[in-house]
Amino acid sequence: MSYKPRRALLFMPADDLHKISKAATLDVDCIVMDLEDGVAPDRKSAARQTAAQALQTLTFGRTERLVRLNPLNTAECEADLRALLPAVPDGFVVPKAEDAVGLSALSARLATFEREADLPQGKFTLIAIIETARGMVALREIAASTPRLSALIFGAEDYTSSIGAQRTRSGTEILYARSAVVLHAAAANLQAIDTLFTDLEDMEGLQADCTFARQLGFTGKLAIHPKQVPIIQAAFTPSEAEIAAAERLLAAYRANQAAGVGVFAYEGKMVDMPMIRAAQNVLLRAGRTF
């Protein structure tokens, strides 16, 4: 099995070529050139031109090149697609996803462009941001909207605003929503990307938030500054000890399977399929085969 890591998704304003150029050198898993909130209304056109220029001229190495669109079914989104499709990013991030209809229509639009441009079908991936009350209650439909959807992002700041909650450091008010995004992503075999951490000076707080997000089941997290990237990517990368433990367990599982044994004892514990799947997930996140 293969697994494309999306541990850190670094957002860059799409109208700043200098910042995008710097981000392209960081070996971050994903760069998101932001045409939505990161760009002032009177800079949208310039941002489209800059993002297209970056895609066509910069070398990103292994980094996935994504573009965050303006909200679907708006004139700004239509202009985004017209300007950026010919530059062929790796995919698009859809803000404020609230139903399956819009994502399905966008997927069909991308499929048409792929055919006309002689690109492989499915070339463009989609990632949906769940950041409103309507999006949260439509999670099941959104997650099943299109095969080109590869991940769900939870956006806490807009979500708390949409439900009238007060944003706190403890995050109690977003715990249900965080868990719901992970649950529906897992059910649809999608990656789950956690919300951003807004305090750029608190690296210990970022580390703790990453640890908690990973415990919840998230596979990655948004970044809004390059200095957050190493902490996030390390937090969502299995340690060598975790990898070794998973490989030992899977080796024992294969040996017992070959002997016709189902549930078996290993290091003082009874092992069944949930534990095997957890070990396989560790190796997937580490980019290992099993």
C-alpha positions as CSV (number, residue, x, y, z in Angstrom):
1,M,0.0,0.0,0.0
2,S,1.1,3.6,-0.6
3,Y,0.5,6.7,1.5
4,K,1.1,10.3,0.5
5,P,2.0,12.2,3.7
6,R,0.2,15.4,4.4
7,R,1.6,16.0,7.9
8,A,2.0,19.8,7.5
9,L,0.0,22.0,5.0
10,L,1.7,25.4,4.9
11,F,-0.5,28.3,3.9
12,M,1.1,31.1,1.9
13,P,-0.7,34.2,0.6
14,A,-0.9,33.6,-3.2
15,D,0.0,37.2,-4.0
16,D,3.4,37.0,-2.4
17,L,5.9,35.3,-4.7
18,H,8.8,35.8,-2.2
19,K,7.0,33.8,0.5
20,I,6.0,31.1,-1.9
21,S,9.5,30.9,-3.2
22,K,10.9,30.5,0.3
23,A,8.2,27.9,1.2
24,A,9.2,25.8,-1.9
25,T,12.7,25.3,-0.3
26,L,11.4,24.0,3.0
27,D,10.7,20.3,2.2
28,V,7.2,20.7,3.6
29,D,4.7,18.1,2.6
30,C,2.2,20.6,1.1
31,I,2.1,24.2,0.2
32,V,-1.3,25.9,-0.1
33,M,-1.3,29.1,-2.1
34,D,-4.2,30.9,-0.6
35,L,-6.6,32.9,-2.9
36,E,-9.2,33.2,-0.2
37,D,-8.7,34.7,3.3
38,G,-5.0,35.3,2.8
39,V,-5.6,37.8,0.0
40,A,-7.3,41.2,0.2
41,P,-10.3,41.7,-2.2
42,D,-8.4,44.2,-4.4
43,R,-5.5,41.8,-4.7
44,K,-7.3,38.7,-6.0
45,S,-6.4,39.2,-9.6
46,A,-2.8,39.8,-8.8
47,A,-2.8,36.7,-6.5
48,R,-4.1,34.5,-9.4
49,Q,-1.3,35.7,-11.7
50,T,1.3,35.2,-9.0
51,A,0.2,31.7,-8.0
52,A,0.1,30.7,-11.7
53,Q,3.6,32.1,-12.1
54,A,4.9,30.2,-9.1
55,L,3.4,26.9,-10.4
56,Q,5.0,27.4,-13.8
57,T,8.4,28.6,-12.8
58,L,9.4,27.4,-9.3
59,T,10.8,24.0,-8.3
60,F,8.9,22.5,-5.4
61,G,10.7,19.2,-5.1
62,R,8.6,16.6,-3.4
63,T,6.2,19.2,-2.0
64,E,2.6,19.0,-3.0
65,R,1.3,22.2,-4.7
66,L,-2.2,23.1,-3.7
67,V,-4.4,26.2,-4.3
68,R,-7.1,27.3,-1.9
69,L,-10.0,28.6,-4.0
70,N,-12.5,31.2,-3.0
71,P,-15.9,29.7,-2.0
72,L,-17.6,27.6,-4.6
73,N,-20.4,29.1,-6.7
74,T,-18.9,32.6,-6.6
75,A,-17.5,34.7,-9.4
76,E,-14.1,34.8,-7.6
77,C,-14.0,31.0,-7.6
78,E,-14.8,30.9,-11.3
79,A,-12.0,33.3,-11.9
80,D,-9.6,31.2,-9.8
81,L,-10.3,28.1,-11.8
82,R,-9.9,29.9,-15.2
83,A,-6.5,31.3,-14.1
84,L,-5.1,28.3,-12.2
85,L,-6.2,25.2,-14.1
86,P,-3.8,25.9,-17.0
87,A,-1.0,26.1,-14.5
88,V,-1.8,22.6,-13.3
89,P,-1.4,22.5,-9.5
90,D,-1.6,19.2,-7.8
91,G,-5.0,20.0,-6.4
92,F,-7.4,22.5,-4.9
93,V,-8.5,23.2,-1.3
94,V,-12.2,24.0,-1.1
95,P,-13.1,26.4,1.7
96,K,-16.4,26.3,3.6
97,A,-17.5,23.0,2.1
98,E,-21.2,22.5,3.0
99,D,-22.7,19.9,0.7
100,A,-21.8,17.2,-1.8
101,V,-23.4,19.0,-4.7
102,G,-20.7,21.7,-5.0
103,L,-17.8,19.3,-4.7
104,S,-19.3,16.9,-7.2
105,A,-19.8,19.7,-9.7
106,L,-16.2,20.9,-9.2
107,S,-15.0,17.4,-9.7
108,A,-16.8,17.1,-13.0
109,R,-15.4,20.5,-14.1
110,L,-11.9,19.2,-13.3
111,A,-12.5,16.0,-15.2
112,T,-13.5,17.9,-18.3
113,F,-10.3,20.0,-18.1
114,E,-8.2,16.9,-17.6
115,R,-9.7,15.3,-20.8
116,E,-9.3,18.5,-22.8
117,A,-5.7,19.0,-21.6
118,D,-4.8,15.4,-22.1
119,L,-4.0,15.0,-18.4
120,P,-4.5,11.8,-16.4
121,Q,-8.0,11.4,-15.0
122,G,-7.9,12.2,-11.4
123,K,-4.8,14.4,-11.8
124,F,-6.3,17.1,-9.5
125,T,-7.0,16.1,-6.0
126,L,-9.5,17.9,-3.8
127,I,-9.3,18.7,-0.1
128,A,-12.4,20.1,1.7
129,I,-12.4,22.4,4.7
130,I,-15.1,21.8,7.2
131,E,-15.5,25.1,8.9
132,T,-19.2,25.9,9.3
133,A,-22.2,24.4,11.1
134,R,-23.8,23.3,7.8
135,G,-20.6,21.6,6.7
136,M,-20.4,19.8,10.0
137,V,-23.9,18.3,9.7
138,A,-23.2,17.3,6.1
139,L,-19.9,15.5,6.8
140,R,-21.1,12.1,5.7
141,E,-22.3,13.4,2.3
142,I,-19.2,15.6,1.8
143,A,-16.9,12.8,2.5
144,A,-18.6,10.6,-0.1
145,S,-19.0,13.4,-2.7
146,T,-16.2,12.5,-5.2
147,P,-13.4,9.9,-5.5
148,R,-10.9,12.7,-6.0
149,L,-11.5,14.0,-2.5
150,S,-8.4,12.9,-0.5
151,A,-8.7,14.7,2.8
152,L,-10.9,16.7,5.2
153,I,-9.5,19.8,7.0
154,F,-11.1,21.1,10.2
155,G,-11.2,24.9,10.4
156,A,-11.8,25.8,14.0
157,E,-11.9,29.6,13.8
158,D,-14.7,29.9,11.3
159,Y,-16.5,27.0,12.8
160,T,-16.7,28.5,16.3
161,S,-17.9,31.7,14.8
162,S,-20.6,29.9,12.8
163,I,-22.0,28.3,15.9
164,G,-21.6,31.3,18.2
165,A,-19.1,29.6,20.4
166,Q,-16.3,31.3,22.3
167,R,-12.8,30.2,21.2
168,T,-10.7,29.1,24.1
169,R,-7.1,27.9,24.6
170,S,-8.3,24.5,26.0
171,G,-10.4,23.8,22.9
172,T,-13.3,22.2,24.7
173,E,-15.7,24.0,22.4
174,I,-14.3,22.3,19.3
175,L,-13.7,18.8,20.7
176,Y,-16.9,17.3,19.2
177,A,-16.2,18.9,15.8
178,R,-12.6,17.7,15.7
179,S,-13.7,14.2,16.6
180,A,-16.5,14.3,14.0
181,V,-14.1,15.3,11.2
182,V,-11.7,12.4,12.1
183,L,-14.6,10.0,12.3
184,H,-16.0,10.8,8.9
185,A,-12.6,11.0,7.3
186,A,-11.7,7.5,8.6
187,A,-15.1,6.1,7.5
188,A,-14.4,7.4,3.9
189,N,-10.7,6.4,3.9
190,L,-9.7,10.1,3.8
191,Q,-6.9,11.9,5.6
192,A,-7.9,14.2,8.5
193,I,-6.0,17.5,8.8
194,D,-6.3,19.4,12.0
195,T,-6.9,23.2,12.4
196,L,-4.2,25.8,12.7
197,F,-2.5,26.8,15.9
198,T,-2.6,30.6,16.0
199,D,0.1,31.5,18.5
200,L,3.3,31.8,16.5
201,E,5.5,32.3,19.6
202,D,4.3,29.3,21.6
203,M,6.2,26.3,20.2
204,E,5.5,24.2,23.3
205,G,1.8,24.9,22.9
206,L,2.0,23.9,19.2
207,Q,3.8,20.6,20.2
208,A,1.1,19.8,22.7
209,D,-1.7,20.6,20.3
210,C,-0.1,18.4,17.7
211,T,0.2,15.5,20.2
212,F,-3.5,15.9,21.1
213,A,-4.5,16.0,17.5
214,R,-2.6,12.9,16.7
215,Q,-4.2,11.1,19.7
216,L,-7.6,12.1,18.3
217,G,-6.7,10.4,15.0
218,F,-5.6,13.4,12.8
219,T,-2.9,12.6,10.3
220,G,-1.7,16.2,9.8
221,K,-2.1,19.8,10.7
222,L,-2.3,23.3,9.1
223,A,0.7,25.6,9.4
224,I,0.7,29.3,9.0
225,H,4.4,30.0,9.4
226,P,7.5,28.2,8.2
227,K,8.8,27.8,11.8
228,Q,5.8,25.7,12.6
229,V,6.6,23.1,9.9
230,P,9.4,21.1,11.6
231,I,7.4,20.7,14.8
232,I,4.2,19.6,13.0
233,Q,5.9,17.2,10.6
234,A,7.9,15.6,13.4
235,A,4.8,15.2,15.6
236,F,2.9,13.4,12.9
237,T,5.8,11.1,12.0
238,P,6.0,7.8,13.8
239,S,9.2,7.4,15.9
240,E,11.7,4.7,15.1
241,A,10.6,2.9,18.3
242,E,7.0,3.0,17.1
243,I,8.0,1.7,13.6
244,A,10.1,-1.1,15.0
245,A,7.3,-2.2,17.4
246,A,4.8,-2.2,14.5
247,E,7.1,-4.2,12.3
248,R,7.7,-6.8,15.1
249,L,4.0,-7.2,15.7
250,L,3.2,-7.6,12.0
251,A,6.0,-10.2,11.7
252,A,4.4,-12.2,14.6
253,Y,1.0,-11.8,12.9
254,R,2.3,-13.2,9.6
255,A,4.0,-16.1,11.4
256,N,0.8,-17.0,13.3
257,Q,-1.3,-16.7,10.1
258,A,1.0,-19.1,8.4
259,A,0.5,-21.5,11.3
260,G,-3.3,-21.2,11.0
261,V,-3.6,-19.2,14.3
262,G,-6.1,-16.3,14.5
263,V,-6.0,-14.4,17.8
264,F,-2.6,-14.9,19.4
265,A,-0.6,-13.8,22.4
266,Y,2.3,-11.4,21.9
267,E,4.4,-9.7,24.5
268,G,1.9,-10.6,27.2
269,K,-1.2,-9.3,25.3
270,M,-3.8,-10.9,23.2
271,V,-3.6,-9.6,19.6
272,D,-6.6,-9.2,17.2
273,M,-7.3,-7.3,14.0
274,P,-7.8,-3.9,15.5
275,M,-4.2,-4.0,16.9
276,I,-2.9,-5.3,13.5
277,R,-4.6,-2.4,11.7
278,A,-3.1,0.1,14.1
279,A,0.3,-1.3,13.4
280,Q,-0.3,-1.1,9.7
281,N,-1.4,2.5,10.1
282,V,1.9,3.3,11.8
283,L,3.9,2.0,8.9
284,L,1.6,3.8,6.4
285,R,2.3,7.1,8.1
286,A,6.0,6.3,8.1
287,G,6.0,5.6,4.4
288,R,6.9,1.9,4.9
289,T,5.3,-1.1,3.2
290,F,3.8,-4.1,5.0
